[in-house]
Amino acid sequence: MAALMLQGCGSDVGKSVLVAGLCRLFANRGLRVRPFKPQNMSNNAAVTADGGEIGRAQALQALACRVPPSVHMNPVLLKPQSDTGAQVVVRGRMEGTWQARAFQDRKAGLLPTVVDSFRRLSAEADLVVVEGAGSPAEINLRAGDIANMGFAHAADVPVVLVGDIDRGHVIASLVGAHAVLDGPDRDRIRGFVINKFRGDPALFDDGRTEIVARTGWADLGMAPWLAAAARLPAEDAVVLERLAAGGRRAVTIAVPMLSRIANFDDFDPLRAEPDVDLRFVPPGQALPGDADLVILPGTKATLADLAFLRGQGWDIDLAAHVRRGGRVLGVCGGYQMLGARVADPDGVEGPPGSAPGLGLLGVDTVLTGDKVLRPVTGQLNGADFHGYEMHVGRTTGAERPFLTLAGGGGDGARSADGRIAGCYVHGLFAAASARAAFLAELGATSRVGDYDAIVDAALDEIAEALAGAFDIGALARIAGLASRGAAE
């Protein structure tokens, strides 16, 4: 078995992108590669072919390996529903909603399942590239850990630590991690890499030498700022705070940043379009008055985010937008909000309750029953699309479906004048034809082709950059690949 685990000095240091890049690099060298993340926390998720769900980052990493995503690539997924609670998904299936304290007490019991999924992937691969979560230096979370060192010891996987120089204090981050880790955890780290460097790499030679001297860990390289990463789907909502609006373009689309926003990567293909100004609107700001379209995105807690939307005054902004003749699209939870009423009698997403919807579509939603997890295909305005559904609840009362599904039937609803619409389908805009048809209704022209091809090309670009930045031979030897010529 050959495996390598990237752990980080913190969240958002670029582990997901580096794992994807290494997966593509080794896959391009003819190896059977699989990604793995023991435990992920994200409301951006993807549906697997067998009807499970995993973190969006692991689905992207599977694409980097050129294999279909599997529930074993991310056996434990936490989907936050509040500041203290999350839906727990184990091997693609919802196990329930646990409070943070309960999860800390129970997570060790999930380790056998995590290790078993890892072994299954290992049996079909030449190499498994593993991504940690957060940082192993968070020693207050070490007891019962399944995401970082707890898993690495249980599965006997070597670790490389990632530091993010773009944030600053990268020397302190790496040396500090060495200082706080206990002996066995420290010894499992075979080296470090530095990520997101801008400028002349030689300017940090002395810094890298200092890290080696203070830790004894091998210096395995320093990655430049990877511009191609901006063309990949983002995993964590923190990136939304960095997306600034550009100049006036043919069409302006506003997306309010709900408190539990989910699967916001649905809109990455629209953001890639030169004629589209896609604006994520943070809390505390009004929806822009010049928007042609407002998209209500998915959410992990529909009722809670419906109240959040009203608390921000966005319902008033939305009503004014509609009076001005603007268009509205709701996706998944956003679609549910557009109806007359949303009810959660069983407390599926929080405390039991119900609330009036925004009243822009004549539908009602009850959050009950099994979670729907399935890939779907069909047509939008006569153009082919492919995507997936991932939701709890059943919505009734739609008179005019927004989408036509392959095999018959429809999805979503549309107002009589066509300006208000909603659907359950995620990934709707990835297909070039569907995106072009959608933008045509807004008076814009699509100038970008198949978005999946854009992502695939970005993965190749990242793999090539890492090949020149990292000591791939050393990484291969650490992973146990030296005898297979993986460094060639």
C-alpha positions in Angstrom: 0.0 0.0 0.0 1.3 3.5 -0.9 -0.2 6.5 0.7 0.6 10.1 1.5 -1.3 12.5 3.8 -1.2 16.3 3.6 -2.1 18.0 6.8 -2.1 21.7 7.3 -1.0 24.4 9.8 -4.7 25.6 9.7 -7.8 25.6 7.6 -7.8 27.1 4.1 -4.0 26.7 3.6 -4.7 25.1 0.2 -4.6 21.4 1.2 -7.6 20.5 -1.1 -6.0 22.1 -4.2 -2.6 20.5 -3.5 -4.1 17.1 -3.1 -6.1 17.6 -6.3 -2.9 18.7 -8.1 -0.8 15.7 -6.8 -3.7 13.3 -7.7 -3.6 14.6 -11.3 0.2 14.6 -11.4 0.5 11.0 -10.4 -2.5 10.0 -12.5 -0.7 11.6 -15.5 2.2 9.3 -14.8 0.1 6.3 -15.3 -0.7 5.4 -11.7 -4.1 4.4 -10.3 -4.7 7.2 -7.8 -7.5 7.8 -5.3 -8.2 10.8 -3.0 -9.3 10.4 0.6 -10.4 12.7 3.4 -11.4 10.9 6.6 -13.6 13.8 7.9 -14.7 16.9 6.1 -16.9 19.8 7.2 -18.6 21.6 4.4 -22.0 22.5 3.0 -20.6 22.1 -0.5 -21.3 18.5 -1.4 -21.5 16.3 -4.4 -23.7 13.2 -5.2 -21.9 9.9 -6.1 -23.2 7.5 -8.7 -24.6 5.2 -6.1 -26.7 7.9 -4.5 -24.5 9.0 -1.6 -22.9 12.4 -0.9 -19.4 13.5 -0.2 -17.5 16.8 0.1 -17.2 18.7 -3.1 -13.4 18.8 -2.7 -13.2 15.0 -2.8 -15.4 14.9 -5.9 -13.0 17.4 -7.6 -10.1 15.2 -6.5 -11.7 12.2 -8.0 -12.0 14.1 -11.2 -8.3 14.8 -10.9 -7.7 11.0 -10.7 -10.1 10.5 -13.6 -12.3 8.2 -11.6 -15.9 8.5 -10.5 -16.4 9.8 -6.9 -17.2 7.2 -4.2 -18.6 7.5 -0.7 -15.4 5.9 0.6 -13.4 8.9 -0.5 -15.0 11.0 2.3 -16.6 8.6 4.8 -17.5 11.3 7.4 -19.0 14.6 6.2 -20.3 17.2 8.6 -22.7 19.7 7.2 -23.2 22.7 9.6 -26.8 23.6 10.3 -26.1 26.0 13.2 -23.2 27.4 15.1 -23.2 24.4 17.4 -24.7 21.5 15.4 -24.2 19.7 12.1 -25.8 17.0 10.0 -23.6 14.0 10.1 -23.2 12.0 6.9 -21.5 8.6 7.1 -20.5 6.8 3.9 -22.9 9.1 2.0 -25.9 8.6 4.2 -27.4 11.0 6.8 -27.0 9.6 10.3 -28.7 12.5 12.1 -27.9 15.9 13.5 -25.3 16.0 16.3 -24.3 18.9 18.5 -20.6 19.8 18.5 -20.0 18.4 22.0 -21.7 15.2 21.1 -19.6 14.7 18.0 -16.4 15.3 19.9 -17.5 12.6 22.4 -18.7 10.1 19.6 -16.2 10.7 16.8 -13.7 8.0 17.9 -16.4 5.4 17.3 -16.3 6.3 13.6 -12.6 5.5 13.2 -13.1 1.8 12.3 -15.5 2.9 9.5 -13.0 5.6 8.3 -10.1 3.1 8.2 -12.2 0.5 6.4 -13.1 3.0 3.7 -9.4 3.9 3.3 -8.5 0.2 3.0 -11.1 -0.3 0.3 -9.7 2.5 -1.7 -6.1 1.3 -1.2 -7.0 -2.2 -2.6 -7.9 -0.6 -5.9 -5.1 2.0 -6.2 -1.4 2.3 -6.6 -1.5 5.5 -4.4 -4.0 7.1 -2.1 -3.5 10.9 -1.4 -5.1 11.8 1.9 -6.2 15.3 3.0 -6.4 16.2 6.6 -8.8 18.7 8.2 -7.9 21.9 10.0 -4.6 21.4 11.7 -3.0 18.6 13.9 -1.6 21.5 16.0 -5.1 21.9 17.4 -4.1 19.6 20.2 -7.3 20.4 22.2 -9.1 18.3 19.6 -6.5 15.4 19.6 -8.4 13.0 21.8 -10.5 10.7 19.6 -9.2 12.4 16.5 -10.2 10.8 13.2 -9.3 13.7 10.8 -5.6 14.1 11.2 -3.1 12.2 13.4 -5.6 9.8 14.8 -6.3 8.5 11.4 -2.6 8.7 10.3 -1.6 6.4 13.1 -4.5 4.0 12.7 -3.8 3.6 9.0 0.0 4.0 9.3 0.2 6.8 6.7 3.1 9.2 6.5 2.3 12.9 6.8 3.6 16.1 5.0 2.7 19.4 6.7 1.5 22.3 4.6 2.2 25.9 5.6 0.6 28.9 3.9 3.0 31.8 3.4 0.4 34.1 1.9 -1.0 34.5 5.4 2.3 35.4 6.9 4.0 33.9 10.0 4.6 30.6 8.1 7.8 29.9 10.0 6.0 30.3 13.3 3.2 28.1 12.0 5.4 25.2 11.1 7.8 25.5 14.0 4.9 26.1 16.4 3.3 22.9 15.2 6.5 21.0 15.9 6.6 22.5 19.4 3.1 21.5 20.4 2.8 18.1 18.9 3.6 15.1 21.0 6.5 12.8 20.1 4.7 10.2 18.1 2.7 12.8 16.1 5.8 14.9 15.5 7.7 11.8 14.2 4.9 10.9 11.8 5.6 14.1 9.8 8.3 13.4 7.2 8.6 16.8 5.8 6.9 20.1 5.0 5.8 22.1 1.9 5.0 25.8 1.7 2.1 27.0 -0.4 1.0 30.2 -2.1 4.3 32.0 -2.5 4.4 35.1 -4.7 7.6 36.5 -6.2 11.2 35.2 -6.3 11.4 31.9 -4.4 15.1 32.6 -3.6 13.9 35.3 -1.2 12.6 32.7 1.2 15.6 30.3 1.1 16.8 31.5 4.5 13.3 31.0 5.9 13.1 27.4 4.7 16.6 26.7 6.1 15.5 28.0 9.5 12.4 25.8 9.5 14.5 22.7 8.8 17.0 23.7 11.5 14.2 24.1 14.1 12.1 21.1 13.2 14.4 18.5 11.6 11.7 18.0 8.9 12.7 17.7 5.3 12.0 20.7 3.0 10.0 19.2 0.2 9.4 22.4 -1.8 7.4 25.6 -2.1 4.4 26.0 -4.4 3.8 29.3 -6.2 0.5 31.2 -6.1 -1.6 28.9 -8.3 -3.7 31.2 -10.4 -5.4 28.1 -12.0 -7.0 27.3 -8.6 -9.4 30.2 -9.1 -10.9 28.1 -11.9 -11.7 25.2 -9.6 -14.9 24.9 -7.5 -14.3 26.3 -4.0 -15.0 24.2 -0.9 -15.4 26.6 1.9 -17.6 29.7 2.2 -14.7 31.8 3.4 -13.7 32.4 -0.2 -17.0 34.2 -0.8 -15.6 37.1 1.2 -12.9 37.6 -1.4 -15.0 37.7 -4.5 -15.3 41.3 -5.4 -17.6 42.6 -8.1 -16.1 43.7 -11.4 -17.2 46.5 -13.7 -20.5 46.7 -15.4 -21.1 43.9 -17.8 -24.0 42.8 -20.0 -25.8 41.2 -17.0 -25.5 41.5 -13.2 -26.4 38.6 -11.0 -26.6 39.0 -7.2 -26.4 36.0 -4.8 -27.1 36.8 -1.1 -24.7 35.0 1.3 -27.0 33.1 3.5 -25.7 32.1 6.9 -25.7 28.4 5.9 -25.1 28.8 2.2 -24.6 25.5 0.5 -23.2 24.4 -2.9 -22.4 27.9 -4.0 -20.1 26.4 -6.5 -23.2 26.0 -8.6 -22.6 29.5 -9.9 -18.9 29.2 -10.8 -19.7 28.6 -14.4 -21.6 31.9 -14.5 -18.7 33.7 -12.8 -16.4 32.5 -15.5 -18.6 34.2 -18.2 -17.0 37.5 -19.4 -20.5 39.1 -19.9 -21.6 38.2 -16.3 -21.0 40.3 -13.2 -21.7 37.8 -10.4 -21.8 39.4 -7.0 -22.0 37.6 -3.7 -23.7 40.0 -1.3 -22.5 39.7 2.3 -24.7 40.2 5.3 -25.1 43.9 6.2 -25.3 45.0 2.5 -28.5 45.6 0.5 -29.1 43.6 -2.7 -27.8 45.8 -5.6 -30.5 47.8 -7.3 -29.0 47.3 -10.7 -29.2 43.5 -10.6 -30.9 41.8 -13.5 -31.2 38.5 -11.6 -31.2 37.6 -7.9 -30.3 33.9 -7.2 -31.3 32.5 -3.8 -28.8 29.7 -3.3 -29.0 26.4 -1.5 -28.8 26.3 2.3 -28.3 23.7 4.9 -31.1 25.2 7.1 -34.0 26.6 5.1 -36.2 27.9 7.9 -33.2 29.4 9.8 -31.9 31.1 6.6 -35.4 32.3 5.6 -35.4 34.1 9.0 -31.8 35.3 8.4 -32.8 36.6 4.9 -35.7 38.6 6.5 -33.4 39.8 9.3 -31.1 41.3 6.7 -34.0 43.1 4.9 -33.3 41.1 1.8 -36.9 40.2 1.5 -37.7 43.9 1.1 -34.9 44.3 -1.5 -36.2 41.3 -3.3 -39.8 42.6 -3.5 -38.5 45.9 -4.9 -36.4 44.0 -7.4 -39.4 42.1 -8.6 -41.5 45.3 -8.8 -38.8 46.8 -11.1 -39.2 43.8 -13.4 -36.2 41.9 -12.2 -35.8 38.1 -12.3 -35.4 35.6 -9.5 -34.1 32.1 -9.4 -34.1 29.8 -6.3 -32.0 26.7 -6.2 -32.8 23.9 -3.7 -33.3 25.7 -0.3 -33.7 29.0 -2.2 -36.4 27.4 -4.3 -38.2 26.3 -1.1 -38.1 29.9 0.3 -39.8 31.3 -2.9 -43.0 29.4 -2.1 -46.0 30.2 0.1 -44.9 28.2 3.1 -42.0 26.1 4.5 -42.7 23.6 7.3 -40.3 21.4 9.2 -42.7 19.4 11.5 -40.1 16.8 12.4 -37.2 19.1 13.1 -35.1 17.7 10.3 -33.0 20.9 9.9 -33.5 22.4 13.3 -36.2 23.0 15.9 -39.7 21.9 14.5 -41.6 24.8 13.0 -43.0 26.5 10.0 -42.9 30.0 8.4 -44.5 31.8 5.5 -42.3 31.8 2.4 -41.6 34.7 0.2 -44.7 34.1 -1.8 -43.2 34.5 -5.2 -44.1 31.0 -6.4 -47.3 29.1 -5.7 -45.7 26.1 -4.0 -45.5 24.7 -0.5 -42.6 22.7 1.0 -42.6 20.2 3.9 -39.2 19.1 5.1 -39.8 15.4 5.7 -38.9 12.0 4.3 -35.6 10.6 3.2 -33.0 12.8 1.7 -33.1 12.8 -2.2 -29.6 12.1 -3.6 -29.5 11.4 -7.3 -27.8 12.6 -10.6 -30.3 14.0 -13.1 -30.3 15.1 -16.7 -32.8 17.0 -18.8 -33.5 20.2 -20.6 -33.6 23.9 -19.7 -35.3 26.0 -22.3 -34.7 23.1 -24.8 -31.0 22.9 -24.0 -29.4 19.8 -22.3 -28.2 20.0 -18.8 -26.7 17.5 -16.3 -26.7 18.0 -12.5 -27.8 16.4 -9.3 -30.4 16.7 -6.5 -29.5 16.8 -2.8 -32.3 17.8 -0.5 -34.8 16.9 2.2 -38.4 17.9 1.8 -41.1 17.6 -0.8 -42.4 20.6 -2.7 -46.0 20.6 -4.1 -48.2 22.9 -6.1 -46.0 23.6 -9.1 -48.1 24.3 -12.2 -45.4 25.1 -14.7 -42.1 23.1 -14.2 -38.9 25.1 -14.7 -37.0 22.1 -16.0 -37.8 19.0 -18.1 -36.2 15.8 -16.8 -35.0 13.0 -19.0 -37.4 10.1 -18.9 -40.4 12.3 -18.3 -41.6 14.7 -15.7 -40.4 18.1 -14.6 -38.5 19.8 -11.7 -39.2 23.1 -10.1 -41.7 25.8 -10.9 -41.9 29.0 -12.9 -44.3 32.0 -12.7 -46.7 32.7 -15.4 -44.6 35.6 -16.7 -41.4 33.5 -16.5 -39.5 36.0 -14.3 -39.6 33.9 -11.1 -38.3 30.3 -11.1 -36.9 27.7 -8.8 -35.6 24.1 -9.0 -33.9 21.4 -6.9 -31.1 20.8 -9.5 -27.5 21.6 -8.5 -24.8 22.0 -11.2 -27.3 23.3 -13.7 -24.9 25.7 -15.4 -22.0 23.4 -16.0 -23.2 22.4 -19.4 -22.4 25.0 -22.1 -25.8 24.7 -23.9 -27.9 25.1 -20.8 -25.9 28.0 -19.6 -26.1 29.7 -23.0 -29.9 29.2 -23.1 -30.2 30.6 -19.5 -28.1 33.7 -20.3 -30.0 34.3 -23.5 -33.1 34.9 -21.5 -31.2 37.6 -19.6 -30.0 39.3 -22.8 -26.4 38.0 -22.5 -24.3 35.8 -24.7 -22.3 32.9 -23.3 -18.7 33.1 -24.3 -17.4 30.1 -22.3 -17.6 26.5 -23.4 -17.9 23.3 -21.3 -17.1 24.3 -17.7 -16.0 20.8 -16.9 -13.3 21.1 -19.6 -12.1 24.4 -17.9 -11.8 22.6 -14.6 -9.9 19.7 -16.2 -7.4 22.0 -17.9 -6.9 23.8 -14.6 -6.0 20.5 -12.9 -3.4 19.8 -15.5 -1.9 23.3 -15.1 -1.7 22.9 -11.3 -0.1 19.4 -11.6 2.5 20.8 -14.0 3.3 23.7 -11.5 3.7 21.3 -8.6 6.0 19.0 -10.6 8.4 22.0 -10.8 7.9 23.3 -7.3 8.0 20.1 -5.1 10.5 17.3 -4.8 8.2 14.8 -6.3 10.9 12.0 -6.0 11.0 12.6 -2.2 7.2 12.6 -1.9 7.0 9.4 -3.9 9.6 7.7 -1.6 7.7 8.9 1.5 4.5 7.5 0.1 6.3 4.2 -0.7 6.3 4.6 -4.5 10.0 4.7 -5.1 10.2 1.2 -6.6 7.5 2.0 -9.2 9.3 4.9 -10.8 6.6 7.4 -9.9 9.2 10.2 -9.7 10.1 9.9 -13.4 
